[in-house]
Amino acid sequence: MFFYRIFCIFLSLVFVSGLSQPSKFGKITTEHWNIKDCNFDSISNSIILFDIGNITIQSKEGVNNSDSECKLKDEFFNLLFERHYRIKILLNNGLTSDHVSINLRSINGKKDQLTSFQGILFTQMKGKAEQVKFNINDLKELTNQNGSSRKILDMSDIKAGSILDIRYRIETNILNEIPYWNFKSEYPDLYSEINYYIPDFFLLSKKCDIINNLTYDIFNKGVEYLVSYPLSDGWKISKYSYTEHHEKYSLANIPASKELDEMYVLNYIINSIKYY
């Protein structure tokens, strides 16, 4: 009997793990359609099927340097935040527009810019999936006194059984503060993953109370970056070689929390930037 119980638990974990894996934007799997409830958080009206984020410190292309020494500078880089998440609506009660809410920061005159947004609402009608598509023009903006803002999408007619697929990109020149990632939200989450792509001259520290409970992976990639300076008879070009660190953290089967749970927040802190 004991072995049978362990075996059933193992099958349940394998089944949930299979459901949690992300899929291509706009391609809903049969497994996702078949989900009717959340076995580890039964009172929620929605469930996050997956939530994937990528944060990249990215070099800009075609930059002309005004410094004859061709030194690297902040303005040669920007921060790119990409997110793709999918939500299954389980119940009709209490549904609001908080399924899509995008925060944009404003710090010392620098701002986050929402440069891309795609959304698809899938609803099954008589065995067929109907689609309603959304773009960046469908978002409403709420601005705070400090210049930061929040973009929301009104989903007042969303129905139980529907699946909402969201993908967006934020670009920013705020390099001294990396957006935090919260593995826990107000809906249960089958799978949450954050990827960081950071040059080695960004000196970082990490803060997360549950970091030892996260699945972790790391690899490095060599990058070459050319910086040019105009001369009267041509160009002076300097080539920089550096290492880009890729770190991936993930967590599965995360219960919901109506309030921000600091324990589940992963925060990369930039201590200093030492360009070559």
Secondary structure per residue as TSV (DSSP state, phi and psi in degrees):
chain	resnum	aa	ss	phi	psi
A	1	M	-	360.0	-43.1
A	2	F	H	-62.2	-45.0
A	3	F	H	-60.9	-39.6
A	4	Y	H	-62.0	-42.7
A	5	R	H	-64.1	-44.4
A	6	I	H	-61.9	-41.4
A	7	F	H	-63.1	-40.6
A	8	C	H	-66.1	-40.6
A	9	I	H	-62.3	-42.3
A	10	F	H	-60.7	-44.1
A	11	L	H	-62.7	-38.9
A	12	S	H	-62.7	-42.9
A	13	L	H	-65.0	-41.7
A	14	V	H	-63.3	-42.3
A	15	F	H	-62.6	-48.0
A	16	V	H	-63.7	-40.7
A	17	S	H	-60.0	-40.7
A	18	G	H	-64.6	-39.1
A	19	L	H	-68.5	-29.7
A	20	S	H	-77.8	-16.1
A	21	Q	S	-68.5	136.9
A	22	P	-	-66.5	154.8
A	23	S	-	-132.8	173.1
A	24	K	-	-61.6	143.1
A	25	F	T	-58.0	131.8
A	26	G	T	83.0	-0.4
A	27	K	-	-112.1	101.7
A	28	I	-	-90.4	128.1
A	29	T	-	-83.3	158.3
A	30	T	H	-60.4	-37.8
A	31	E	H	-60.7	-40.3
A	32	H	H	-67.3	-38.3
A	33	W	H	-64.8	-31.6
A	34	N	H	-80.2	-10.7
A	35	I	-	-69.1	126.0
A	36	K	-	-114.3	-20.7
A	37	D	S	-157.3	179.5
A	38	C	-	-115.8	118.6
A	39	N	T	-75.2	-10.8
A	40	F	T	-114.3	3.0
A	41	D	-	-158.5	83.3
A	42	S	T	-80.1	-10.1
A	43	I	T	-96.5	-3.4
A	44	S	-	-79.0	147.5
A	45	N	S	-89.6	-4.1
A	46	S	E	-147.4	161.2
A	47	I	E	-138.1	136.2
A	48	I	E	-84.6	118.7
A	49	L	E	-75.9	-38.0
A	50	F	E	-163.5	157.8
A	51	D	E	-145.0	110.5
A	52	I	E	-119.3	129.1
A	53	G	E	-124.6	146.9
A	54	N	E	-129.4	127.3
A	55	I	E	-120.6	120.8
A	56	T	E	-128.8	129.4
A	57	I	E	-87.5	110.8
A	58	Q	E	-116.7	134.5
A	59	S	E	-78.0	140.6
A	60	K	-	-79.8	151.2
A	61	E	S	-95.3	148.9
A	62	G	S	66.3	35.0
A	63	V	-	-86.1	128.5
A	64	N	B	-100.2	123.0
A	65	N	-	-81.9	141.7
A	66	S	S	-94.3	-0.5
A	67	D	S	-104.6	120.7
A	68	S	T	-62.5	-20.7
A	69	E	T	-82.1	-5.6
A	70	C	-	57.4	38.5
A	71	K	-	-75.5	147.1
A	72	L	-	-70.6	145.8
A	73	K	-	-140.0	166.3
A	74	D	G	-56.3	-40.0
A	75	E	G	-70.1	-5.1
A	76	F	G	-85.0	-4.3
A	77	F	E	-132.4	154.6
A	78	N	E	-138.5	168.9
A	79	L	E	-107.4	130.2
A	80	L	E	-115.4	123.7
A	81	F	E	-117.6	118.4
A	82	E	E	-118.6	140.2
A	83	R	E	-141.1	139.5
A	84	H	E	-135.3	118.6
A	85	Y	E	-137.5	158.2
A	86	R	E	-135.8	131.6
A	87	I	E	-121.1	136.6
A	88	K	E	-105.9	127.2
A	89	I	E	-85.4	123.0
A	90	L	-	-98.8	-37.7
A	91	L	-	-133.7	155.2
A	92	N	S	-81.7	-18.5
A	93	N	T	-75.0	135.2
A	94	G	T	70.8	22.6
A	95	L	-	-78.8	133.4
A	96	T	-	-134.2	-177.2
A	97	S	G	-77.6	3.8
A	98	D	G	-73.3	-1.4
A	99	H	G	-64.2	-27.7
A	100	V	S	-129.0	105.6
A	101	S	E	-144.7	118.6
A	102	I	E	-119.5	119.2
A	103	N	E	-90.9	134.5
A	104	L	E	-121.2	123.9
A	105	R	-	-85.4	158.7
A	106	S	E	-140.0	115.0
A	107	I	E	-135.1	118.2
A	108	N	T	51.8	45.4
A	109	G	T	82.5	-4.9
A	110	K	E	-103.3	144.9
A	111	K	E	-135.7	150.4
A	112	D	E	-75.2	141.7
A	113	Q	E	-121.7	123.3
A	114	L	E	-79.3	108.2
A	115	T	E	-100.4	-13.1
A	116	S	E	-155.7	139.8
A	117	F	E	-150.6	131.2
A	118	Q	E	-136.4	135.9
A	119	G	E	-141.2	142.7
A	120	I	E	-135.4	127.5
A	121	L	E	-102.7	118.4
A	122	F	E	-102.4	130.7
A	123	T	E	-133.2	130.1
A	124	Q	E	-85.6	123.7
A	125	M	E	-127.2	114.6
A	126	K	T	53.9	43.7
A	127	G	T	83.6	-3.7
A	128	K	E	-116.3	145.4
A	129	A	E	-90.9	118.4
A	130	E	E	-95.3	148.6
A	131	Q	E	-121.8	140.6
A	132	V	E	-124.0	121.2
A	133	K	E	-100.7	146.8
A	134	F	E	-127.4	150.9
A	135	N	E	-131.7	-174.3
A	136	I	G	-63.0	-26.2
A	137	N	G	-74.1	-13.9
A	138	D	G	-85.0	-6.4
A	139	L	-	-84.9	141.7
A	140	K	E	-98.1	145.1
A	141	E	E	-113.1	131.6
A	142	L	E	-115.3	120.6
A	143	T	E	-104.8	136.5
A	144	N	-	-93.4	166.4
A	145	Q	T	-65.0	-27.5
A	146	N	T	-83.5	3.9
A	147	G	S	95.4	-14.7
A	148	S	-	-72.8	164.8
A	149	S	E	-148.7	170.9
A	150	R	E	-137.2	130.1
A	151	K	E	-100.2	131.9
A	152	I	E	-131.5	156.0
A	153	L	-	-119.8	124.0
A	154	D	-	-75.0	116.1
A	155	M	-	-118.5	43.6
A	156	S	T	-66.3	-23.0
A	157	D	T	-101.4	17.0
A	158	I	-	-71.2	144.1
A	159	K	-	-121.9	155.8
A	160	A	T	-59.3	139.8
A	161	G	T	94.6	-15.8
A	162	S	-	-75.3	157.5
A	163	I	E	-125.3	131.0
A	164	L	E	-111.2	121.5
A	165	D	E	-110.8	123.5
A	166	I	E	-128.6	135.2
A	167	R	E	-141.1	131.7
A	168	Y	E	-149.9	166.6
A	169	R	E	-136.6	135.3
A	170	I	E	-118.8	131.3
A	171	E	E	-115.6	143.7
A	172	T	E	-151.4	152.9
A	173	N	S	-100.6	13.0
A	174	I	-	-82.4	101.8
A	175	L	-	-103.9	-12.9
A	176	N	S	-90.2	2.7
A	177	E	-	-147.7	118.4
A	178	I	-	-91.3	132.9
A	179	P	-	-56.2	137.0
A	180	Y	-	-78.9	161.6
A	181	W	E	-121.8	125.0
A	182	N	E	-106.0	115.8
A	183	F	S	-70.0	-21.5
A	184	K	-	-107.0	140.1
A	185	S	-	-134.2	-171.5
A	186	E	S	-79.6	-0.3
A	187	Y	S	-121.8	147.6
A	188	P	-	-62.0	148.0
A	189	D	E	-129.8	120.6
A	190	L	E	-70.0	-33.0
A	191	Y	E	-159.2	128.7
A	192	S	E	-129.1	135.4
A	193	E	E	-143.8	137.2
A	194	I	E	-129.0	133.9
A	195	N	E	-117.4	135.2
A	196	Y	E	-117.0	134.7
A	197	Y	E	-124.2	99.0
A	198	I	E	-126.4	128.3
A	199	P	E	-62.9	152.8
A	200	D	T	-72.4	-10.9
A	201	F	T	-87.3	0.6
A	202	F	E	-91.5	112.0
A	203	L	E	-91.5	117.2
A	204	L	E	-121.1	158.6
A	205	S	E	-131.5	160.5
A	206	K	E	-121.5	145.8
A	207	K	E	-135.4	120.9
A	208	C	-	-167.4	123.8
A	209	D	T	-67.5	-25.9
A	210	I	T	-110.1	22.9
A	211	I	G	-59.1	-30.3
A	212	N	G	-72.9	-13.9
A	213	N	G	-93.7	-5.9
A	214	L	S	-86.6	146.9
A	215	T	E	-76.4	132.8
A	216	Y	E	-130.2	139.7
A	217	D	E	-145.5	148.7
A	218	I	E	-147.0	142.5
A	219	F	E	-152.9	162.1
A	220	N	E	-118.7	153.9
A	221	K	E	-138.2	135.4
A	222	G	E	-78.8	136.7
A	223	V	E	-128.9	140.0
A	224	E	E	-115.4	137.0
A	225	Y	E	-134.9	127.2
A	226	L	E	-100.8	132.3
A	227	V	E	-120.9	129.6
A	228	S	E	-114.1	152.3
A	229	Y	E	-133.3	125.2
A	230	P	E	-72.6	133.5
A	231	L	E	-114.4	166.9
A	232	S	T	-64.7	-28.0
A	233	D	T	-119.5	24.3
A	234	G	E	151.4	-141.1
A	235	W	E	-136.7	144.6
A	236	K	E	-99.6	125.9
A	237	I	E	-123.8	129.2
A	238	S	E	-114.4	138.6
A	239	K	E	-110.1	127.8
A	240	Y	E	-112.8	133.8
A	241	S	E	-114.7	129.3
A	242	Y	E	-145.4	171.5
A	243	T	E	-105.4	130.7
A	244	E	E	-100.8	119.9
A	245	H	E	-87.6	129.0
A	246	H	E	-111.0	118.8
A	247	E	E	-121.7	133.7
A	248	K	E	-122.3	129.1
A	249	Y	E	-122.1	140.8
A	250	S	E	-147.2	159.0
A	251	L	E	-151.7	143.7
A	252	A	E	-120.8	155.9
A	253	N	E	55.6	64.8
A	254	I	E	-102.6	119.4
A	255	P	-	-64.6	159.1
A	256	A	-	-77.6	158.4
A	257	S	-	-146.6	126.2
A	258	K	S	-73.9	-16.3
A	259	E	S	-122.1	153.2
A	260	L	-	-58.9	121.8
A	261	D	-	-101.5	103.8
A	262	E	G	-60.4	-26.4
A	263	M	G	-61.3	-29.9
A	264	Y	G	-96.7	7.2
A	265	V	E	-91.0	127.0
A	266	L	E	-103.5	119.2
A	267	N	E	-123.4	118.7
A	268	Y	E	-90.5	122.7
A	269	I	E	-107.3	123.5
A	270	I	E	-84.1	110.5
A	271	N	E	-79.8	-38.3
A	272	S	E	-167.3	162.3
A	273	I	E	-123.2	118.0
A	274	K	-	-117.1	90.4
A	275	Y	-	-68.3	155.2
A	276	Y	-	-71.8	360.0
